[in-house]
Amino acid sequence: MTSCSDTAADQNGTVVYLALGANLGDRSRTLRCAVERLCCFLDDPKCSSVYETAPMYVLDQPLFLNLVMTGVTREPAVELLRIAHEIERDLGRNRRSERRNGPRPLDIDVLLYGRHVCSDTTLTLPHPRIGERAFVLVPLLELDSELRDPVTTTRYADIPVDRSGIFKTDTVVPVIKT
C-alpha cells in the first residue's frame, strides 16, 4: 500500500471528506470555528447537518455533536491532517493528556481523500472505521448518497449500521469561505 506522505492533490484539487465531532465545552461554537478555519483550505466547502450522538467505545462521557464537511483541496493528504490537528489544538484539544476515544473539545478525521488509498504511521485512507460509525455514515451520506469505499467499491449506503443513537439537531454551522 502507498504511503500517505506520497499522496498529493490532483492538479485541479482533490475532493475530501472530513468528520468533525465535539463533546466538551461549547460544542456548537467549536464546530463553527473549526469549519470556518477548514474553509481556508477548501474550495466549494459544504457541511452536512449537525447530529447529536451517543459516544462509542468509551460510554461514560458527554454526548457529541458531529458533522461531515466536504470540499476540494490542493493540500497533500498529510498536510491536511496536520492542519486538522493544528485546528484541534487551537480549539483546546490536548492529545497527549486525553484518554483514547474519551471526551474531547474537538476531533477532526480525514475520511476520504479522493479515491486515494494509503496507509502509514500518521494516516490511513480511507479512514478504517467509516463503516462502523453511524455518526460518520449518516452525515457523510447526506452529502453524497452514492459514495463508495475506494478499497472494496462497496456503496457506503449499503453498509448496515445502528442508527439508534444519532439525532439531527437544529444547530446550523454556516460555511463561510474567507
C-alpha positions in Angstrom: 0.0 0.0 0.0 1.2 3.5 -0.8 2.5 5.8 2.0 0.2 8.7 2.7 3.2 11.1 2.6 3.2 10.4 -1.2 -0.5 11.3 -1.6 -0.7 14.7 -3.3 -3.8 16.6 -4.5 -4.7 16.2 -8.1 -3.9 19.1 -10.5 -7.4 20.6 -10.0 -7.6 19.7 -6.4 -9.0 16.6 -4.6 -12.4 16.1 -3.1 -12.0 15.4 0.6 -14.5 14.4 3.3 -13.7 15.4 6.9 -15.6 14.2 10.1 -15.8 16.7 12.9 -17.0 15.9 16.4 -17.1 17.8 19.8 -18.3 16.8 23.2 -16.7 19.2 25.6 -17.2 23.0 26.1 -19.4 24.9 23.7 -19.8 22.2 21.1 -21.7 24.3 18.6 -19.2 27.2 18.8 -16.2 24.8 18.5 -17.7 23.2 15.3 -18.4 26.6 13.8 -14.8 27.8 14.5 -13.3 24.6 13.1 -15.5 24.7 9.9 -14.5 28.4 9.4 -10.8 27.5 9.7 -11.1 24.5 7.4 -12.8 26.6 4.7 -9.5 28.4 4.2 -8.1 25.1 2.7 -11.2 24.0 0.8 -12.8 25.2 -2.4 -16.6 24.7 -2.7 -17.0 23.7 1.0 -20.2 22.1 2.2 -21.4 20.7 5.6 -23.9 18.1 6.5 -26.5 18.7 9.1 -25.3 18.6 12.7 -26.1 15.4 14.7 -26.1 14.7 18.4 -24.8 11.3 19.0 -24.0 8.9 21.9 -20.3 8.2 22.4 -18.8 5.0 21.2 -16.1 2.8 22.7 -15.9 4.9 26.0 -19.5 5.4 27.1 -19.1 7.5 30.3 -18.7 10.9 28.6 -21.0 13.6 27.3 -22.9 13.4 24.0 -21.2 14.5 20.8 -22.2 17.0 18.1 -21.0 15.6 14.8 -21.0 16.7 11.2 -19.2 15.9 7.9 -17.6 18.5 5.7 -16.5 18.2 2.1 -14.7 20.4 -0.4 -11.9 20.4 -2.9 -8.3 20.8 -1.5 -5.0 21.4 -3.1 -3.2 20.3 0.2 -1.5 17.0 0.2 -3.2 14.4 2.5 -0.7 14.5 5.3 -0.6 18.3 5.3 -4.4 18.4 5.5 -4.2 16.1 8.6 -1.5 18.4 10.1 -3.8 21.4 9.6 -6.7 19.5 11.2 -4.5 18.6 14.2 -3.4 22.3 14.5 -7.1 23.4 14.5 -7.9 20.8 17.2 -5.0 22.1 19.3 -6.0 25.7 18.8 -9.5 24.9 19.9 -8.5 23.2 23.1 -7.6 19.6 22.3 -4.5 18.1 24.0 -4.0 14.6 22.5 -1.1 13.8 25.0 -3.3 14.1 28.1 -6.6 12.7 26.9 -7.9 9.1 27.1 -8.2 7.3 23.8 -11.8 7.7 22.5 -12.5 9.8 25.6 -14.0 13.2 25.8 -12.5 16.0 23.7 -13.3 19.5 22.7 -12.8 18.7 19.0 -11.9 15.7 16.8 -11.3 16.1 13.1 -10.7 13.0 11.0 -9.8 12.8 7.3 -12.3 10.3 6.0 -11.7 10.3 2.2 -9.1 11.9 0.0 -10.5 11.4 -3.5 -10.2 7.8 -4.3 -6.7 7.6 -2.8 -5.8 4.5 -0.7 -2.8 4.8 1.6 -1.5 3.9 5.0 1.4 4.9 7.2 2.0 5.7 10.8 0.1 9.1 10.7 -2.8 8.5 8.3 -4.9 5.7 6.7 -7.2 6.4 3.8 -10.0 5.8 3.6 -10.5 6.1 7.3 -10.7 2.5 8.5 -13.7 2.9 10.8 -16.1 4.8 8.5 -18.4 1.7 8.2 -18.9 1.1 11.9 -19.8 4.7 12.9 -23.3 6.0 12.3 -22.1 9.4 13.4 -19.9 9.4 10.4 -22.0 7.4 7.8 -25.3 9.3 8.3 -23.8 12.9 7.7 -21.4 11.5 5.0 -24.3 10.0 3.1 -26.3 13.2 3.5 -23.6 14.9 1.4 -23.3 12.1 -1.2 -25.5 9.1 -1.0 -23.6 7.4 -3.8 -20.1 7.4 -2.2 -18.2 4.1 -2.4 -15.3 2.7 -0.4 -12.2 3.2 -2.6 -10.9 -0.2 -1.4 -13.9 -2.5 -1.7 -16.1 -0.4 -4.0 -19.0 -1.1 -1.6 -21.5 1.8 -1.5 -21.4 3.3 2.0 -25.2 3.5 1.8 -25.3 -0.4 1.7 -23.4 -0.8 4.9 -25.7 -1.7 7.8 -25.2 0.4 10.8 -27.1 1.0 14.0 -28.6 4.5 13.7 -30.5 4.4 17.0 -28.1 6.8 18.8 -28.0 9.6 16.3 -30.3 12.6 16.1 -30.4 15.5 13.7 -30.2 18.9 15.6 -31.4 22.4 14.8 -27.8 23.6 15.1 -26.6 25.4 12.0 -22.9 25.6 11.1 -22.5 28.2 8.3 -19.9 27.6 5.7 -18.2 30.8 5.1 -15.4 31.0 2.6 -13.0 33.7 3.6 
